[in-house]
Amino acid sequence: MNAATITNRVLSALLALVLVVGGLLVAVEIVLAQLGRQALLIPWETWARWLGGQTWETTTVRLILAGLGVVGLVLLILALRPGKPRRLALPATGSNLHMSIARRALQQNLADTAARASGVASASAKAGRRTITITATTANPNTTEVQKAAQAAINQRLDQIGLARRLRSRVRIERSS
């Protein structure tokens, strides 16, 4: 799971919790008002008096509505933003044959390929929407040489796999201690 997915899930859960608690609180306040009792948490009588004196032209009302509109747009954009596809398309070999590779399988394959490159002790891969980032660990003090070897191995492997849409590859080298 990536950071965007986790963020979306946490924000959705928090928003749902706020709406449920808010809805329950409003329901309790309505029942208390109908029974003629004091408000529990929401000073609705004060709010009603204040709102009664407001118009659509009031700056405060416009700012509140603009803020709600911005929050709604941000939530809508976050909800509609496409996530990473779980499968990456391979070129079609026939008119009715569509092949793909799982994103995790591609990541593991490229990590294994980078780990076999000269000077690389271990490697991991992360495939984004347009870029594949390989993080390789080496004890070799000449990280430029290791980076070039790993980059060449990754590019050769990507050519062999032949994804329908070419992904850019980026190799990061970390020195092992």
C-alpha positions in Angstrom: 0.0 0.0 0.0 1.4 3.4 -0.9 1.2 6.7 1.1 -1.7 8.1 -1.0 -3.8 5.0 -0.4 -3.1 5.1 3.3 -3.8 8.8 3.5 -7.1 8.4 1.6 -8.2 5.6 3.9 -7.3 7.5 7.1 -9.0 10.7 5.9 -12.1 8.7 4.9 -12.3 7.0 8.2 -11.8 10.3 10.1 -14.5 12.0 8.0 -16.9 9.2 8.5 -16.3 9.2 12.3 -16.8 13.0 12.4 -20.1 12.7 10.5 -21.4 9.8 12.6 -20.5 11.6 15.9 -21.9 14.9 14.6 -25.1 13.2 13.4 -25.6 11.5 16.8 -24.9 14.8 18.6 -27.4 16.7 16.5 -30.0 13.9 17.1 -29.6 14.2 20.8 -29.8 18.0 20.7 -33.1 17.8 18.7 -34.6 15.4 21.2 -33.5 17.6 24.2 -35.0 20.7 22.4 -38.3 18.8 21.8 -38.4 17.9 25.5 -37.8 21.5 26.5 -34.4 20.9 28.1 -31.1 22.8 27.9 -28.7 22.1 25.1 -26.0 19.5 25.8 -23.1 20.8 23.8 -24.4 22.8 20.9 -25.7 26.3 21.8 -28.3 26.1 19.1 -30.4 29.1 20.4 -27.4 31.4 20.2 -26.5 30.1 16.7 -30.1 30.5 15.6 -30.1 34.1 16.7 -26.8 34.8 15.0 -27.9 33.1 11.8 -31.1 35.0 11.8 -29.2 38.2 11.5 -27.0 37.1 8.6 -27.6 37.4 4.8 -25.9 35.9 1.8 -24.0 39.1 1.3 -22.3 38.9 4.8 -18.6 38.4 4.6 -18.6 35.8 7.3 -21.2 33.7 5.5 -19.3 33.9 2.2 -16.0 32.9 3.8 -17.6 29.9 5.5 -19.3 28.8 2.3 -16.0 29.4 0.3 -14.1 27.3 2.9 -16.7 24.5 2.7 -16.5 24.6 -1.1 -12.7 24.3 -1.1 -12.7 21.4 1.4 -15.4 19.7 -0.8 -13.3 20.1 -3.9 -10.1 18.8 -2.2 -12.0 15.7 -1.0 -13.5 15.2 -4.5 -10.1 15.5 -6.2 -8.6 13.1 -3.7 -11.4 10.6 -4.3 -11.3 10.8 -8.1 -7.5 10.7 -8.4 -6.6 7.4 -10.1 -4.5 5.0 -8.1 -1.7 2.9 -9.5 -2.9 0.0 -11.6 -2.2 -3.4 -10.0 -1.3 -4.8 -13.4 0.8 -3.4 -16.2 -0.1 -4.1 -19.8 2.2 -6.0 -22.1 2.0 -5.5 -25.8 -0.9 -7.4 -27.5 0.2 -10.4 -29.5 -3.1 -11.0 -31.1 -6.4 -9.2 -31.6 -8.2 -10.9 -28.7 -5.2 -11.6 -26.4 -4.4 -9.1 -23.7 -1.5 -9.9 -21.4 -0.3 -8.1 -18.3 2.2 -8.4 -15.5 1.4 -7.8 -11.8 3.0 -4.7 -10.4 4.5 -6.7 -7.5 5.9 -9.3 -9.8 7.6 -6.6 -11.9 9.0 -5.0 -8.8 10.4 -8.3 -7.5 11.8 -9.2 -10.9 13.6 -5.8 -11.3 14.9 -6.0 -7.7 16.3 -9.4 -8.4 17.8 -8.1 -11.6 19.5 -5.2 -9.9 20.7 -7.4 -7.0 22.6 -9.5 -9.6 24.4 -6.4 -11.1 28.1 -6.0 -10.4 28.8 -4.6 -7.0 25.2 -4.6 -5.7 24.7 -6.4 -2.4 20.9 -6.1 -2.2 18.1 -4.2 -4.0 14.5 -3.2 -3.8 12.1 -1.8 -6.4 9.1 0.4 -6.3 6.9 0.9 -9.4 5.0 4.1 -9.6 2.6 5.2 -12.4 5.4 6.3 -14.7 8.7 5.6 -12.9 10.3 2.5 -11.4 12.7 3.4 -8.6 15.4 0.8 -7.7 17.2 1.2 -4.4 20.4 -0.8 -4.4 22.9 -1.2 -1.5 26.6 -1.6 -2.1 29.8 -1.8 -0.1 31.8 -0.6 -3.1 33.2 3.0 -2.6 32.7 3.7 -6.3 28.9 4.1 -6.3 28.9 5.7 -9.8 30.2 2.5 -11.3 27.7 0.4 -9.4 24.9 2.8 -10.4 25.8 2.5 -14.1 25.9 -1.3 -13.9 22.6 -1.6 -12.1 20.9 1.0 -14.5 22.2 -1.0 -17.5 20.8 -4.3 -16.1 17.4 -2.7 -15.3 17.1 -1.1 -18.7 18.0 -4.4 -20.4 15.4 -6.3 -18.3 12.7 -3.7 -19.1 13.5 -4.1 -22.8 13.1 -7.9 -22.4 9.8 -7.6 -20.6 8.6 -5.1 -23.1 5.8 -3.2 -21.3 3.2 -1.7 -23.5 3.9 1.7 -22.0 7.6 2.2 -21.2 8.3 3.2 -17.6 11.3 5.4 -16.7 13.8 3.7 -14.5 15.8 5.4 -11.7 18.5 3.7 -9.7 19.5 5.0 -6.3 22.6 3.7 -4.6 23.0 3.5 -0.9 26.3 2.6 0.8 26.1 -0.2 3.3 27.8 0.3 6.6 
